[in-house]
Amino acid sequence: MRIVPREKFVDPGFEEFAYEDAPLSIGDGQTISQPFIVALMIEKADLEADDKVLEVGTGSGYASALVSRIARHVYSVERHERLALQARERFERLGYGNIDVRVGDGSKGWAKAAPFDAIIVSAGAPEVPTALKEQLDLGGRLIIPVGRNDEQRLKRITRTGATTFAEEDLGGVLFVPLIGEDAWTAAHPMYTATAPSSRTEETSSKLISAAAEEFSSVDDKSFAVLFDRFADSRIVLLGESTHGTAEFYETRAAISRHFIEHYGFNLIAVEADWPDAAAIDRWLNGQAPGDGQPFRRFPKWMWRNLEFSRFVGWMKKENERRKASHKDPVRFYGLDLYNMSGSIRSVLDYLETISPETAKIARERYGCLSPWQSNPATYGRAVLTEAYRSCEDAVLKQCTELLARSLDDAASGKDDFLNAVQSARLLAAAERYYRVMYYGGAQAWNLRDTYMADTVEHLLDFHGPAAKIIIWAHNSHIGDARYTDMATARDELSLGQLCRQRFDEITSLIGLGTHCGEVIAADDWDGRAEKKQMNPSLPQSCERLCHEAAKPRFLLDLRADEELHASLVEQRLQRFIGVIYRPKTERLSHYMSTSLSRQYDAFIWFDETHALSPLDAPQSSKGDPETFPFGF
């Protein structure tokens, strides 16, 4: 894979995504498979230098090119003439002379060139085509995805005799359908599911319109009452389809205020660093926030914005009222694990207070992390060296020692102890997170969301059985990943999924979405925050269905109407804009396939939205500076 340039096999404009571990569109409803899957299939084919190999589904030609660097000769069959011609031109341009390409029905193989030592099929079939099995040489291996689009399994079929074959299951996968006489037809539901018919879309839009519960404004008292149906939950997750939309923050604030005032919710946890959130929590509870200003790292506009500052101001006043009436305060926590530097500082500050000698030992242990506190992503390079191999053991040892202390041993009170324990846990997870982040892939995401779920569970345990928590995070975190491409294509999980699995009936997942408008985002990580115009949502997306319902703002209860639920089970595109927004490559950069009615319990819709008001921008002068007297 080092010697075959993947960027030469993607469409112009997509070169920057060539080495991401994700499938990329190549037109005609086809994709170039993610590198991990390509490598897995080639590895399981057990190729040798003298092998003759058939690939079914040439696509861009990338997999055939890789195989040609290992095997003696490759025969490749492609159904789409345009793709076959493009692949042939690429092979000629790159000097790969041991590949033959033809246009044809891949389910029938290439009989004239048979038998093959290996056959690799880059599309999913309902069952293993007989022709492909028959074209295997004795001992030949066939690698093929088999099953419906949401139930595909990667199989290895080995020919053991004239009429006998051994079969192995290599795990779940998701491929485009194999169209052919011995596979799917173009009219088969698996094929058409990738592009719902206009009649299906029209029906779904009408069902959405009929079920939509409209509201005029999130500031209207009747708005928050719409969510009383979810108040029996102990965990309510409120999403957002962007990290820079004012309406999403205002909506979550309105629901949170209502649940705090009327239904006993007492914890707010957000997609933010624990130490930064702890500074806000201390200020909310009448304590000194500590040194430094929170939320100063990219993307600081996520929590340094006018909309969120107003909610924090409300929580401050609410806690003052609670204190006057001798009630427990509302607490505010961060779920994320980015801020290694702040976490180290929190642990050391706590230990200095109760045990300076322990703090000295901890400082020595954390020394191996110190060079990367300001840019911990570079830690991935350091772990390759001998000097830093003991770092994880040191962090884990520190974490274990802190957890071993009982709450009664905490001289500064249980809240300080909670901060120190959580910071130690954060460090233990963050060290691994930044290591795997250097290489990318699902492992870093899964570590992060598992850490978030563990933190939610830890907070509920710490605050007791009466505790109820509201979580603010992106839709990609709060939705159930099992019903999206996150799981089927990338083997990723999510916070919402884990909350459902751990807490089941007491969890509610509520997504938020929009069709068009403005958003605050950057072009690249650590880039400048800009007000950007969002493209209108794509046809055949969940957002387009909501837009065509022709109602500007509404709540969609995905549990209440069986017909609506069934209609929205079908896989459709859904938009996800994080801190980076790239309108020119939006389809590739910001959409994935989801089953809306399984992913969420409810969906809040705004047809057009507006950008956040960052506090660091000139317009922030219209805000309430007294809300954050310590520089927030």
C-alpha positions, 0 to 999 in steps of 0.5 A: 500500500506504500507504493500504490498512490491512492490519490491517483484513484480518486476523483479530482478535488478529493485528493486530500481525503485519499488517505483517510480510512473511509470509503470515497465516492467515485460516481455511478453509485460506486465507491472506492473502499476504505484502505482497511477493508481493501487490505483485509480482503487482500490479506485474507486472500493469501496471495503469492507471487505466482498467483492469477487473481480475478477482481470483481468490481474494478471501480477506481482500480485501486484494489486491482493495482494493489493486487498487481504488486503482489500477484503475477496477473490480475483480471478485473471485471467492471459493470460500468463502462466509464469506470472500466475505461478510467481504471484502464487509463490509470493502469497504463499511466502508472505502468501497471502492465499485468492487469486486464480489464473488461466490461461485463457481469461480475457475478459470472466471473471471467470463464476464459481466464479461469481457473484463478488462485484467488477471487476478490469481490468488491461488491455485496451479493445475496449469496455466493455466485456459483460461477465464481466458486467454479472458477476457483482452482483447487485450493483457491480462495474467494473473498466476497461480502454476502447478505443484505446491505445491513447484514453483510458478512465478509466470507472466505470460500476455499475450494477443497475438492472438485465439488467441495468448499470450506467457508469462513466468516471474516466479520461484518462489512458494508459494500455497494450491491453486486449487480448481475444475473447471479446477484442482485438485479437493479430493481432489487430493494438492496440496490434501490435502497441506496436511492429511495424513489421519489414516491417513497420520499414524497410519502415520507415527507407527508408523514413528517408533515402530519406528525410534526409538532410545530412551535413558534419560538424556543423562548415561548413557554409552550416550547419546552412543554413539548418535551415533558414526554421525555422527563421520566428519563434519567439521561437526556441527550440533546444533539446538534448537527453543527457546532456553530448554530445559535438555534441549537444552543438556544434550544438545548438551553430552553429544554434544560431550564425547563427540566431543571425547574420542573423535573429534578434534573441537576447535572449538565454535562457537555462535549467539553474538557473536564478542567475547563468545565470544572472552572465554570462549575466552581464559579456557578457554585460561588467558588474561585474559578482558578487560574487561567481562562477556560475554553481557550483552546480550539474550537473555543467558540463552541463554549465561548459564545453569547448563547451559551453564556446566557445559559451559564448566567441563568444557572448562576442565578438558579444556584443562588436561588437554590442556596437561599432555599437550602437546595442542592445546586445544579452541577456542570461537567465536561465529558471530553478528554482533549485537555491533557495539560489542564488535567495534569494541573488539576491532579497536581493542584489537588495533591499539593493540597493534601499530600505534597510528597505525593504531588512530587511523585506524580509530577515526576510520573507526568514528566514524560507527558509534559513536552506534549501538553500544548500539542498532545497530538504529537505524542503519537510520535513519542510513543515510538521511542523507548523513553516513553514506553512507561508513560501509560503505566505511570499515568494508570498507576497515578489513576489507581492510587487516586481511586483507591482513596476514599472520599473521607480522605479528601481534605478539601471536600468531595468535589475537589476529590471528584475533580482529581479522580476524573482528571486522573481518569482523563489522563489515563484515557487521553494518553491512549487517545492521542496515541491512536489519534496519530494513526486515525481510524475508529479506535480513537473515536471509540476510546473517546466516546467510551470515555464519555459514557464512563464519565456519565456513569461515574457522575450518576454514581457519584451524585446518587440515585436521585441524580438526573443528567442532560447531555449536550453533544454533537449528533454524531455522539448522541445518536445511536451509531449502530444505525449509521455508517459509523458502525456499518462502514467504520466499526465506530460506536457512540455515546448515545449507543452506549447510554442506551445499552447501559441504561436502556429505558431511562435514556432519551436521544434527541437530535437537531437538524437544519436545511440551510443558513449560517454556521460558525466553523473553520476550514481546518483544525486549529483554523480561524472561526468564520461565519459560513453559509451552509449549502441547502441539504442534499436530495434524498437526505433526512434533512431534505425530507424535513424541508419538504414537509414545509414547516419552519420549526417542529418536533418529530417524535420518532416513537409515537407513530408506527407508520412514520417510524417505519418510513424513516427506518430506511437508510438515507443521507444525514448531514454532520458539520463539526468544527470544520466545514468544507462546502465544496466537498460537502457530500464526502466530508459531511454526510453519511447514511443513517436510519433516522428513526432508529438513531434518535428517539426524537428530532428537532427541526429548524428549516433555516438557522443562524450562526453562533455569536462568539464572545471573542468576535466584535459582535460579542460586545452586545452580550452580558460580560458580567456573566463571566467575571473571570474572563470567560 
